[in-house]
Amino acid sequence: MTTTARAQGATVWLTGLPSAGKTTIAGILGTRLRAEGHRVEVLDGDEVRRFLSAGLGFSREDRNTNVQRIGLVAEVLARNGVLAVVPVIAPYADSRDAVRERHEASGTPYIEVHVAAPVEVCSERDVKGLYARQAAGRLTGLTGVDDPYEPPLDPALTLETHLQTPEESADSVHAVLAAKGLV
């Protein structure tokens, strides 16, 4: 009987303001990793919220619950040999720290990436119309505008997406994964 080595999984946690480029980078990275033969799941924060966290609002407590649920799914996938790419705002440092600690406790690699576009650039991109709705008074609690965003203090990588293309950003994340022996 022969045994086959299990692929090493990891979580790539892309955090940043709305419209910073998280989902775009995750899609490009996911496509590249799949083309290289890796098992990959992209856990988009908006999609996961719709199904796994339906009914939650946007209070600090609800945002924390949502992040912890996404973090648990990512950790389970990564622990089982999947590269979990997670584009999610995750505005609070303590919530992200709890996700990191869950990964550390199980010996699962966790790569935190700060997708760091200035709020002015994100507002111009306004992929989902959130900034326009907030400016018109139809939305409150927008992360980075009238609700806090606590940037990571020591991410594995910071992407200044206003200074590089999404492909360059995805290449930078891939390079970190390669340097850590994960791809």
trRosetta pair geometry for C-beta under 8 A, 3 or more apart (Angstrom, degrees):
i j d omega theta_ij theta_ji phi_ij phi_ji
6 80 8.0 -89 -177 -170 132 46
6 81 4.9 -112 171 -79 96 131
7 38 6.9 155 -177 -138 149 72
7 39 6.2 144 68 18 151 108
7 81 4.2 96 68 -164 83 105
7 82 8.0 76 90 -68 118 29
8 81 6.9 -46 -74 -125 2 65
8 109 7.2 47 164 6 107 131
8 181 7.5 28 61 122 162 85
8 182 5.8 -119 106 -133 119 66
9 39 7.6 -48 -96 78 96 107
9 77 6.5 -165 -169 130 147 63
9 78 3.8 174 133 -163 113 48
9 79 6.3 -60 66 1 134 11
9 80 6.2 38 -18 65 154 37
9 81 4.5 -167 -43 -135 104 7
9 82 4.8 26 -122 48 125 38
9 83 6.0 -157 -146 -67 66 42
9 84 7.0 43 179 -9 110 87
9 108 6.9 -22 91 -150 98 101
9 109 7.5 -177 106 43 52 97
10 78 5.3 28 -150 -148 3 118
10 83 5.7 3 53 -123 78 73
10 84 7.3 -143 100 34 40 73
10 108 7.1 162 -117 171 46 77
10 109 3.8 -35 -117 86 100 113
10 110 7.1 -169 -168 -73 79 26
10 111 6.2 39 160 -7 122 106
10 177 7.0 173 68 -128 151 99
10 180 7.7 99 -105 104 161 136
10 182 4.8 -12 -13 -149 147 143
11 71 7.9 54 -163 -143 164 63
11 74 4.4 72 -119 157 126 116
11 75 6.4 -38 -43 -78 140 52
11 77 7.7 104 -84 72 89 98
11 78 4.6 -79 -44 -52 79 151
11 84 4.6 -20 -110 71 73 108
11 86 6.1 2 -170 -1 97 124
11 99 7.9 -118 119 159 158 110
11 103 6.1 -113 27 -99 128 139
11 108 6.9 54 -5 138 101 112
11 109 7.1 179 27 101 63 63
11 110 5.0 -4 62 -117 105 69
11 111 6.9 -174 93 29 55 69
12 26 7.9 166 99 -115 115 85
12 29 7.1 -103 100 136 160 154
12 83 6.8 19 -6 178 108 92
12 84 7.0 -178 26 91 66 54
12 85 4.8 -10 63 -115 112 67
12 86 6.6 167 83 22 55 73
12 111 4.9 -16 -112 69 65 112
12 113 6.4 13 -179 -4 86 123
12 173 6.2 73 -162 -176 139 123
12 177 7.1 -42 -80 -73 125 116
13 74 7.3 79 -81 161 91 167
13 86 5.0 -16 -112 69 59 115
13 88 7.3 -49 -159 41 80 101
13 90 7.3 -16 178 22 112 161
13 96 7.0 139 148 -146 148 103
13 99 6.8 122 -101 117 153 140
13 110 6.6 11 -8 -172 119 88
13 111 6.7 172 22 83 74 52
13 112 4.9 -24 70 -109 111 62
13 113 6.6 166 82 24 53 73
14 22 4.4 152 126 -145 119 93
14 25 6.2 170 -132 81 156 123
14 26 5.8 -134 19 -63 150 103
14 85 7.2 22 -10 180 114 79
14 86 6.4 177 24 88 74 54
14 87 4.4 -20 71 -103 122 65
14 88 7.2 120 73 22 68 54
14 113 4.9 -22 -104 74 64 110
14 115 5.3 40 -178 -29 94 120
14 173 7.8 -31 -84 -102 109 146
15 22 7.3 29 -103 -105 9 135
15 88 6.5 -24 -99 80 71 67
15 89 6.7 59 -152 174 72 23
15 90 4.6 -72 -117 61 115 110
15 96 6.4 -22 -69 -99 160 140
15 112 6.8 -13 11 -164 116 91
15 113 7.2 153 22 79 68 55
15 114 6.1 -34 73 -110 87 55
15 115 6.7 180 81 20 31 86
15 152 6.4 112 69 -35 132 113
15 155 7.9 -149 47 -101 107 131
16 20 3.6 -98 130 71 128 164
16 21 7.3 -7 82 46 151 71
16 22 5.4 180 45 -57 106 110
16 89 7.0 -85 75 -127 35 55
16 114 6.2 112 -76 -174 93 56
16 115 3.3 -94 -16 72 149 87
16 116 6.2 -133 -118 -67 117 36
16 117 6.7 74 173 21 134 81
16 149 8.0 41 -167 -173 34 140
16 161 7.9 79 170 3 170 130
17 20 4.6 116 59 -49 74 114
17 89 7.0 29 -135 -132 20 97
17 115 7.9 -127 32 96 61 91
17 117 6.5 -109 51 66 112 85
17 119 6.0 -153 -139 -97 169 71
17 122 4.8 -72 110 -76 126 168
17 143 6.1 -173 -134 113 68 101
17 144 4.2 21 -121 -44 117 158
17 149 5.8 -43 -85 -91 82 171
18 89 6.3 -17 -61 -91 70 123
18 122 6.1 111 86 177 60 127
18 127 7.5 -140 164 41 85 100
18 128 6.9 -79 -178 35 121 116
18 130 5.3 -18 131 54 158 153
18 131 7.5 -177 92 -45 120 89
18 142 7.1 -77 20 -167 138 92
18 143 6.1 125 -16 59 97 105
18 144 7.1 -147 22 25 81 127
19 117 7.4 -91 112 79 71 142
19 122 4.1 129 82 -161 103 80
19 123 7.5 147 73 -52 146 21
19 125 4.2 164 175 88 119 115
19 126 5.7 -35 -87 -80 162 21
19 127 4.6 173 -106 3 91 96
19 128 7.2 -140 -64 15 98 82
19 130 7.4 -157 -24 41 114 113
19 131 7.3 -54 11 -20 148 119
20 115 4.4 124 125 122 124 106
20 116 7.1 18 -160 -64 130 5
20 117 4.2 177 -139 27 74 108
20 122 5.5 -27 -70 -93 62 115
20 161 5.9 119 168 36 71 141
21 24 5.0 -63 -161 48 68 115
21 25 5.4 68 141 -25 92 105
21 115 5.4 -152 67 -174 87 127
21 117 6.2 108 -2 -28 106 133
21 125 7.9 -90 -60 -152 77 173
21 159 7.4 -110 83 116 128 128
21 161 4.0 -166 19 -163 152 163
21 166 6.0 -157 -164 -102 118 93
21 169 6.5 80 134 46 137 174
22 25 6.1 -65 -151 38 23 106
22 26 6.2 22 156 -19 64 111
22 45 7.8 14 115 7 144 118
22 87 3.5 142 147 -156 101 105
22 88 7.2 -150 159 1 153 21
22 89 7.7 -145 1 -71 161 49
22 115 4.8 -162 -76 24 78 163
23 26 5.5 -53 -143 37 32 114
23 27 6.4 35 157 -22 64 104
23 44 5.7 42 -118 -128 105 112
23 46 7.7 -17 -80 15 138 116
23 87 4.6 172 -77 109 52 159
24 27 5.9 -55 -153 32 28 111
24 28 6.6 23 154 -13 63 106
24 166 4.7 -79 135 -128 117 144
25 28 5.9 -58 -150 39 32 108
25 29 6.0 28 156 -16 68 111
25 87 7.0 143 62 -91 88 125
25 115 6.6 -164 17 -106 148 129
25 159 7.0 80 -101 118 161 172
25 161 7.4 -104 -51 -103 126 128
25 166 5.5 -143 -79 -157 66 87
25 169 4.8 -72 -111 111 121 123
25 170 5.1 -177 -156 -71 73 81
25 173 6.8 109 168 -11 117 142
26 29 5.8 -58 -142 42 28 109
26 30 5.9 31 158 -23 65 110
26 42 5.0 119 154 -142 113 117
26 44 6.9 162 92 -87 153 80
26 85 4.7 153 -149 141 93 118
26 86 7.5 -149 -116 51 136 6
26 87 4.1 -109 -26 -33 143 119
27 30 5.8 -53 -141 36 26 112
27 31 6.4 27 158 -19 62 106
27 42 6.7 38 -85 -118 52 168
28 31 5.9 -56 -152 35 28 111
28 32 6.5 25 153 -16 63 108
28 166 5.7 148 -16 141 150 104
28 167 6.0 -142 -166 -99 153 56
28 169 7.9 99 63 75 140 89
28 170 4.0 -104 103 -63 118 160
29 32 5.8 -58 -150 38 31 110
29 33 6.2 27 156 -17 67 109
29 85 5.7 164 95 -127 121 152
29 170 4.4 -157 -63 -146 79 100
29 173 5.4 -31 -103 83 140 135
29 174 6.4 -169 -131 -58 92 90
30 33 5.9 -57 -143 38 29 108
30 34 6.3 29 158 -18 65 107
30 40 5.0 160 -147 146 79 139
30 42 4.5 -49 -75 -54 153 117
30 85 5.2 -132 -71 37 95 150
31 34 5.9 -57 -148 37 28 110
31 35 6.3 29 154 -21 63 108
32 35 5.7 -57 -150 35 31 113
32 36 6.5 26 152 -16 64 107
32 170 6.5 137 2 154 140 125
32 174 6.3 -52 110 -86 145 139
33 36 5.6 -58 -152 38 34 110
33 38 4.3 -54 169 56 92 130
33 40 4.7 114 98 -70 123 141
33 83 5.6 -101 174 73 154 152
33 85 7.6 169 18 -41 149 131
33 174 7.6 -162 -67 -109 87 100
33 183 6.7 -99 -122 -115 93 132
34 37 7.7 79 180 -50 33 10
34 38 6.4 -92 -85 62 32 75
34 40 5.2 -99 -63 30 83 128
36 183 6.6 44 113 -169 157 110
38 83 5.3 15 155 3 131 129
38 183 6.5 -50 -64 -120 143 94
39 81 6.1 52 51 125 137 89
39 82 4.7 -84 117 -112 107 70
39 83 6.7 146 85 13 58 76
40 82 6.8 145 -104 -171 18 83
40 83 4.8 -25 -105 68 75 99
40 84 7.9 161 -157 -85 54 26
40 85 6.4 10 -168 -4 102 110
41 77 5.5 -87 38 -160 136 156
41 82 5.5 18 4 166 104 134
41 83 7.6 167 26 82 60 52
41 84 5.4 -15 67 -113 95 69
41 85 7.2 -176 90 28 44 72
42 85 4.8 -28 -107 73 71 103
42 86 7.7 170 -160 -80 51 34
42 87 7.2 5 -171 7 98 99
43 47 7.6 -143 -171 72 46 107
43 48 5.4 35 180 -56 89 133
43 70 5.8 150 141 -157 131 96
43 73 6.2 148 -120 102 151 123
43 74 5.8 -119 26 -76 153 93
43 77 7.9 179 -42 13 127 154
43 84 6.0 6 -3 -171 118 98
43 85 7.2 165 21 79 69 47
43 86 4.8 -12 65 -107 103 81
43 87 7.9 174 82 31 56 58
43 88 7.6 -20 110 -44 91 116
44 47 4.2 68 74 15 105 109
44 48 6.5 175 81 -11 50 87
44 87 5.6 -9 -121 62 64 99
44 88 7.6 148 -175 -71 34 75
45 48 5.9 -58 -139 40 26 107
45 49 6.1 32 160 -25 64 108
45 66 7.6 70 -162 150 92 118
45 70 6.4 -18 -111 -96 71 161
45 86 7.3 79 -57 178 82 78
45 87 6.1 -105 -5 106 95 60
45 88 3.2 128 -73 -114 123 79
45 89 6.1 -170 121 5 171 71
45 90 7.5 -137 -102 -34 141 80
46 49 5.8 -53 -148 31 27 114
46 50 6.7 32 153 -24 61 103
47 50 5.8 -53 -156 27 33 114
47 51 6.9 -1 159 6 65 108
48 51 6.5 -77 -152 50 32 91
48 52 4.9 -21 -180 26 77 122
48 53 6.7 49 131 7 77 103
48 66 7.6 126 109 -172 103 91
48 69 7.2 171 157 109 117 106
48 70 5.1 92 121 -97 160 101
48 73 7.2 -162 -137 43 133 154
48 88 7.6 -35 42 -92 130 121
49 52 7.1 -54 -94 57 16 81
49 53 4.7 -49 -140 62 54 114
49 54 7.6 115 152 -69 54 46
49 56 6.9 -104 -156 59 90 115
49 66 5.6 10 -106 -147 92 130
50 53 7.8 39 10 58 16 73
50 54 6.2 24 174 -80 34 89
51 54 6.3 -6 -131 -36 13 105
52 66 7.9 119 97 -141 99 70
52 69 5.2 169 141 147 122 134
52 70 7.2 139 81 -72 148 66
52 73 7.1 -80 -112 -39 163 144
53 56 4.5 -35 167 13 99 132
53 62 7.8 120 178 -179 120 86
53 65 6.8 141 -132 114 117 96
53 66 4.3 40 -125 -111 169 87
53 69 5.6 167 -67 51 104 153
53 70 8.0 -43 -28 -42 128 89
56 62 4.1 155 -175 -165 97 108
56 63 7.9 151 154 -63 125 33
56 65 6.0 -157 -120 81 140 122
56 66 5.5 -179 102 -61 161 104
57 62 4.7 138 61 19 63 173
58 62 6.2 -78 -71 81 9 125
58 63 6.1 42 -157 -60 53 100
58 141 5.0 122 113 136 130 144
58 147 7.6 -63 150 -105 114 171
59 62 4.7 90 50 11 80 102
59 63 6.9 -145 89 -6 38 86
60 63 5.8 -56 -146 38 29 110
60 64 6.2 31 154 -21 64 107
60 92 6.7 79 -152 -57 93 148
61 64 5.7 -55 -149 35 29 113
61 65 6.5 31 152 -20 63 104
62 65 5.5 -49 -147 34 35 113
62 66 6.4 37 154 -20 65 104
63 66 5.7 -53 -150 36 32 114
63 67 6.4 31 153 -17 66 106
63 90 7.9 150 167 -123 101 37
63 91 6.5 -20 165 34 149 103
63 92 6.8 116 109 -1 122 116
63 95 7.1 -82 121 -70 88 169
64 67 5.8 -56 -147 38 31 110
64 68 6.3 30 155 -19 65 107
64 92 6.5 -33 -83 53 89 142
64 94 7.8 -16 -117 93 119 96
64 95 4.6 -141 -124 -99 76 121
65 68 5.8 -57 -147 37 29 110
65 69 6.4 30 155 -20 64 105
66 69 5.9 -56 -151 34 29 111
66 70 6.5 24 155 -13 65 106
67 70 5.8 -56 -147 40 32 109
67 71 6.0 35 153 -22 66 110
67 88 6.7 148 -113 139 79 140
67 90 4.8 103 -118 -116 125 90
67 92 7.6 -144 4 49 162 94
67 95 4.4 64 82 162 152 125
67 96 7.0 -77 178 -70 140 55
67 98 7.9 102 113 64 111 111
67 99 6.5 -95 155 -48 96 126
68 71 5.4 -53 -142 39 31 116
68 72 6.3 37 156 -24 64 102
68 95 6.9 -104 -50 -157 80 91
68 98 6.4 -29 -99 109 96 131
68 99 7.0 -151 -109 -73 49 86
69 72 5.8 -50 -150 30 30 111
69 73 6.7 26 154 -13 63 104
70 73 5.9 -57 -152 38 33 109
70 74 6.2 32 152 -19 67 109
70 86 6.2 125 159 -152 115 127
70 88 5.7 115 125 -73 167 163
70 90 8.0 -119 69 -73 137 110
70 99 7.9 -19 88 -110 82 136
71 74 5.6 -55 -144 38 30 112
71 75 6.1 30 158 -20 66 107
71 86 7.9 76 -90 -163 52 169
71 98 7.1 116 93 103 171 85
71 99 3.3 -123 -126 -119 140 105
71 102 6.0 110 146 45 115 144
71 103 7.9 -102 -174 -39 97 95
72 75 5.8 -56 -146 36 28 110
72 76 6.4 27 157 -17 64 106
72 102 6.9 -85 -91 171 60 161
73 76 5.9 -56 -148 37 29 109
73 77 6.4 28 155 -16 64 108
73 84 7.6 162 119 -142 76 145
74 77 5.9 -59 -150 39 29 110
74 78 6.0 23 157 -16 67 112
74 84 4.0 163 -147 131 78 151
74 86 5.1 -29 -94 -58 142 139
74 99 7.5 30 60 -166 129 117
75 78 5.8 -57 -139 42 28 108
75 79 5.9 33 159 -23 65 108
75 84 7.8 -81 -41 34 23 157
75 99 7.5 -160 -47 -165 114 76
75 102 5.2 -82 -74 125 162 113
75 103 5.3 -140 -112 -85 105 72
75 106 6.2 110 179 37 114 145
75 108 5.6 131 -151 71 78 158
75 110 8.0 -18 -97 -82 87 110
76 79 5.8 -52 -142 35 26 113
76 80 6.5 7 159 -2 60 113
77 80 6.1 -80 -156 48 27 99
77 82 4.0 -62 169 67 91 131
77 84 4.4 110 85 -68 128 120
78 81 7.9 147 -172 14 29 10
78 82 6.1 -91 -82 71 35 73
78 83 7.2 48 -110 -120 81 26
78 84 4.9 -84 -54 9 93 113
78 103 7.1 -3 81 -126 145 106
78 108 4.8 103 110 -176 114 124
78 109 6.9 -130 175 60 129 70
78 110 7.7 99 122 -80 171 67
79 106 5.4 -46 -98 144 128 137
79 108 4.8 -69 -78 -87 77 131
83 177 7.7 28 -135 -138 132 144
83 182 7.3 115 -104 156 110 112
83 183 7.6 28 -87 -77 149 101
87 115 7.8 19 -135 -12 92 152
89 143 5.4 119 -176 50 141 172
89 149 7.4 -93 180 -116 99 110
90 95 6.1 -152 -162 100 87 117
90 96 5.2 95 155 -74 127 99
90 99 7.7 -49 -140 1 144 148
91 95 7.8 47 63 41 52 134
91 143 4.8 -139 -84 -134 136 124
91 144 7.8 -138 -121 -42 118 74
91 147 7.0 13 169 128 172 102
91 148 6.2 133 159 102 122 67
91 149 4.6 -94 -142 -112 96 63
91 150 6.4 95 160 19 64 74
92 95 4.3 78 79 7 101 110
92 96 7.0 180 92 -6 53 84
92 148 7.5 70 -88 96 75 109
92 150 5.7 51 -133 26 37 123
93 96 5.8 -60 -149 41 34 107
93 97 6.0 38 153 -25 69 107
93 150 4.3 -84 -28 117 96 135
93 152 7.1 143 -114 -105 91 48
93 153 7.2 40 -131 -14 136 99
94 97 5.4 -49 -143 34 33 117
94 98 6.6 39 154 -24 62 100
95 98 5.8 -49 -154 28 32 112
95 99 7.0 31 148 -16 61 101
96 99 5.6 -52 -155 34 39 113
96 100 6.4 41 148 -20 68 103
96 112 6.8 80 175 -122 125 133
96 152 6.8 -90 112 -93 160 96
97 100 5.5 -52 -149 36 35 114
97 101 6.2 37 152 -21 67 105
98 101 5.6 -51 -145 36 32 113
98 102 6.6 39 152 -24 63 100
99 102 5.7 -50 -153 29 33 114
99 103 6.8 31 150 -16 63 104
99 110 7.3 158 129 -146 86 143
100 103 5.7 -59 -157 37 34 111
100 104 6.3 33 149 -19 68 107
100 110 5.2 172 -128 113 67 155
100 112 6.8 -32 -84 -48 117 125
101 104 5.5 -51 -143 37 34 113
101 105 6.2 40 156 -25 66 104
102 105 5.8 -52 -149 31 28 113
102 106 6.9 7 158 -1 61 108
103 106 6.3 -73 -153 47 29 96
103 108 4.4 -102 -157 77 77 96
103 109 7.1 -48 173 100 123 12
103 110 3.7 104 98 -46 166 126
104 107 7.5 33 -172 -75 33 30
104 108 7.8 -93 -53 48 18 66
104 110 7.1 -68 -47 14 70 129
109 180 6.7 129 -150 148 143 139
109 182 6.0 -139 95 -93 165 132
111 156 4.8 -65 -157 34 77 158
111 157 7.4 18 172 9 103 106
111 173 7.7 121 129 -157 138 88
111 176 6.1 131 -157 126 139 127
111 177 6.9 -83 -35 -80 168 75
111 180 7.2 -150 -82 7 122 161
111 182 7.8 -118 -36 15 134 164
112 152 5.6 162 143 -124 131 159
112 155 4.6 -117 110 -132 95 80
112 156 5.6 132 55 3 60 90
113 155 5.9 105 -121 178 20 128
113 156 6.4 -48 -74 62 64 93
113 157 4.7 -12 -120 69 86 100
113 158 7.6 167 -165 -90 60 26
113 159 6.3 27 174 -9 106 110
113 173 5.9 -13 -96 -106 157 107
113 176 7.7 173 -85 42 110 160
114 151 6.0 53 -143 -164 137 91
114 152 4.8 -139 -69 35 116 113
114 155 4.2 -156 -16 -16 98 162
114 157 7.3 -164 30 98 68 52
114 158 4.6 -14 66 -114 108 75
114 159 6.9 -177 89 25 55 68
115 159 5.2 -16 -116 64 58 112
115 161 5.8 18 -170 -26 86 129
115 169 7.5 52 -123 -167 94 140
116 151 7.0 48 -109 -134 106 125
116 158 5.2 4 -1 -171 136 97
116 159 6.3 155 23 72 79 50
116 160 5.5 -38 81 -94 99 58
116 161 7.2 153 61 4 46 82
117 121 4.6 -108 173 85 105 126
117 122 5.3 130 103 -56 115 88
117 125 7.7 16 138 -1 158 140
117 160 7.2 116 -87 -164 53 49
117 161 4.6 -52 -62 59 106 101
117 162 4.8 119 -134 -37 88 97
118 121 4.9 93 62 6 80 101
118 122 7.1 -148 98 -4 41 88
118 162 6.3 -19 18 -17 88 155
119 122 5.4 -54 -144 40 37 114
119 123 6.0 43 154 -25 68 104
119 144 4.8 179 -102 156 115 118
119 145 6.6 149 -163 -74 135 73
120 123 5.7 -51 -148 33 28 115
120 124 6.7 29 151 -18 61 103
121 124 5.7 -53 -153 34 34 111
121 125 6.4 31 151 -16 66 105
121 161 7.8 169 123 88 143 87
121 162 4.4 -88 -117 -93 168 128
122 125 5.7 -56 -148 39 33 110
122 126 7.3 94 149 -64 56 53
122 131 6.9 149 120 -56 82 138
122 144 7.0 31 66 102 154 158
123 126 5.9 16 -173 -59 35 99
123 131 4.1 168 -132 -162 74 161
123 145 8.0 102 -82 -82 112 120
126 129 5.9 63 160 -93 104 28
126 130 6.6 -156 -149 44 80 65
126 131 4.5 -102 -104 37 109 112
126 132 5.8 79 -171 -21 150 95
129 132 5.0 -55 -163 45 70 116
129 133 5.8 74 139 -26 86 101
130 133 5.8 -58 -148 38 30 109
130 134 6.2 29 155 -19 66 106
130 139 6.3 -122 -160 118 67 168
130 142 5.7 144 158 -127 108 119
131 134 5.6 -52 -146 36 32 112
131 135 6.2 33 154 -19 65 106
131 142 6.9 126 -95 -177 53 157
131 145 7.1 155 -121 -61 79 148
132 135 5.7 -54 -145 37 30 111
132 136 6.3 22 156 -12 64 111
133 136 5.9 -63 -146 43 29 107
133 138 4.5 -85 -168 77 83 105
133 139 4.0 63 121 -9 107 124
134 137 7.8 50 178 -64 31 19
134 138 7.5 -96 -71 59 22 63
134 139 4.4 -67 -76 77 64 103
134 140 7.2 118 -129 -89 85 31
134 142 4.4 -44 -84 -17 147 148
134 145 5.6 72 151 100 159 160
134 146 6.9 -179 -162 10 124 114
136 139 7.9 59 59 13 83 84
139 142 5.9 68 126 -55 113 108
140 146 6.0 -68 -158 93 71 139
140 147 7.9 109 155 -42 64 105
141 146 6.5 -67 -67 92 19 95
141 147 4.5 45 -161 -50 54 135
142 145 4.2 9 88 42 109 121
142 146 5.8 64 42 35 78 83
142 147 6.0 167 67 20 26 102
143 147 5.1 -53 -88 83 45 106
143 148 7.4 -24 -142 91 69 27
143 149 5.0 83 175 -67 94 104
144 147 7.5 0 9 70 36 69
144 148 7.9 51 -72 -175 33 22
144 149 4.4 1 -73 -6 77 133
152 155 4.1 83 101 -54 143 97
155 158 5.7 118 67 -65 127 74
156 176 5.7 104 141 -167 117 143
157 172 6.1 152 -170 142 139 107
157 173 6.4 -176 76 -98 161 62
157 176 5.2 -98 -47 -59 133 151
159 164 7.1 -98 -168 54 87 125
159 169 4.5 65 -157 -139 138 104
159 172 6.1 155 -98 74 100 143
159 173 7.5 -28 -61 -52 132 94
160 163 4.4 16 112 26 111 116
160 164 6.6 97 80 6 72 98
161 164 6.5 -78 -129 59 37 79
161 166 7.2 29 -148 -89 107 62
161 169 5.6 6 -103 -77 87 147
164 168 4.0 -110 174 88 114 134
164 169 5.6 141 100 -53 117 79
164 172 7.7 61 117 -21 163 132
165 168 4.6 100 53 4 78 100
165 169 7.1 -138 96 -4 44 85
166 169 5.4 -53 -149 36 36 115
166 170 6.3 36 154 -18 68 104
167 170 5.7 -52 -146 37 32 110
167 171 6.3 37 151 -22 64 105
168 171 5.5 -51 -148 35 32 116
168 172 6.6 37 151 -23 63 101
169 172 5.7 -52 -154 30 33 113
169 173 6.8 30 150 -16 64 101
170 173 5.7 -52 -151 35 36 110
170 174 6.3 39 150 -20 66 105
171 174 5.5 -54 -147 37 32 114
171 175 6.4 39 152 -25 65 103
172 175 5.6 -49 -150 30 31 115
172 176 6.9 33 151 -19 62 100
173 176 5.8 -52 -157 32 36 111
173 177 6.6 35 148 -16 66 104
174 177 5.6 -55 -151 37 35 112
174 178 6.2 36 151 -20 68 106
174 183 6.6 -62 -159 58 77 158
175 178 5.6 -52 -145 37 32 113
175 179 6.2 35 154 -22 65 105
176 179 5.7 -52 -144 35 31 112
176 180 6.4 19 157 -9 63 109
177 180 6.0 -66 -150 44 28 103
177 182 4.4 -89 -167 71 80 111
177 183 4.5 47 129 0 115 113
178 181 7.6 41 -179 -71 32 23
178 182 7.4 -93 -67 51 22 70
178 183 5.3 -57 -78 67 66 96
